[in-house]
Amino acid sequence: MTASTPAAHLAHLNVATLRHPLDDPRTAGFVELLGPVNASADGAPGFVWRLVEEGEADATRLRPAGDNVIVTLSVWETSEALWDFTYRSGHLEAMQQRREWFERHVEAHLVLWWVPVGHLPSVGEALERLAHLRVHGPSPRAFTFAASYTAAEAAQHAQAPR
């Protein structure tokens, strides 16, 4: 590892509140995009891991944040890798149609945080980071693309006396 190589990866949680159940015809477009978008993520440069339900191709049946809320939890080598996948791939098509399938959130629905290389965050850990962001705003502990922090800033924050 070189001096410029971070010893951290970027974890990402997104929660989305469905307007209609996944088996509803009004959500069919989203369901049709799931496979191709997930395959695109899996093959994207910098992709490390994403949450999937055992025996499934995705985690849409897991509902840790509410009956009509789906979660996306993933880990990426860098924030640039996640940004490129999110905004420069087929994922953008799904994002552009999200109002057809998901409610508009009035509070934070996406959170980013740094994890040690090799650590795969639990859903509980991810939801705690989202809750922290909602209460305290962006910080090295829980942040967004618009208000981001480096892995070094997060490590420094974690070591600071409280």
Secondary structure, DSSP 8 states (H G I E B T S, - for coil): --TTS-SEEEEEEEEEEBSS-TTSGGGHHHHHHHHHHHHHHHTSTTEEEE---TTSSSSTT--TT-TTEEEEEEEES-HHHHHHHHHSSTHHHHHHTHHHHB---SS--EEEEEEETT----HHHHHHHHHHHHHH-SBTTBB-STT---HHHHHHHHHS--
